[in-house]
């Protein structure tokens, strides 16, 4: 019996002809290892548009330098995919784009912090006109703390679970 992690990609490749997306994902993951370190430092994978390989660079000078490596980028990508899939390379400035081979950020343990009730909570309820927007907002604010006091606090477990993004 095969493990699911081995059997599923084989199944999807054979039955659904989904091999290319898996190989592309692996290409983005192994990008730095497949390229010469000099080229990998300049060019970061951003994806593809049809048969165009989209590569990100830091600045216009790096774009000019990376343009000399177009044939190496195409040879590496097509060789890894096992077919002549890409026929050209498009360079984009990274600016605020995240490359596909970027290290994933660790999942932070985000828990709701308990509300800290102000000492003068509710003191000003009668200071406002009851029909005013300010009075309704202040009353809702006071109610927020009353509702939080009624809710039982969740018990802390001894084991930590991580959420996936």
C-alpha positions, 0 to 999 in steps of 0.5 A: 500500500502506497502512502497518500503523499506519494499516491495522490500526485501520481493519481492526479497526474495520470487521471486528471492531467494535473502534472504541470501545476505540481511541477510548477509548484516544485519549480518555484520551491527549488528555484534557488537550488536549480539556478547558479547562485549569481542568477538566483540572487538577481531573479526571483520567481513570480509565476507565469502568464501562459508560456511566459515565465515572470521573474521579479528583480529588485531594481532596474539595474538588476533587471538589465543584468538579469536580461543577460541570463534569459536563455539560462532561465528558460533552459533551467525551467523547461529542463526541470518541467521536462518539456518546452513550456516557457518560450520567453521571460518577462522581468517585473520589479518586485516592489511589494510583490512576494516571490513564490520561493520566499520563505513562509512566515511562521504562523503566529499564535493569535489569541484574543486578549481579555478586555481590560475594563476601565475604572470609570466604566458606565459613569457617564451613561446619564451625561448624554441625551439618550437619543444621541448617537454618542449615547448609543455608542457609549451604551454599546461600549459598556455592554461590551464589557458586561457581555465579556464578563458573562462569557466563560474564559477558555481554558488554556490547553497544555499543547499548542496547536498551529493554525495554517494560513 
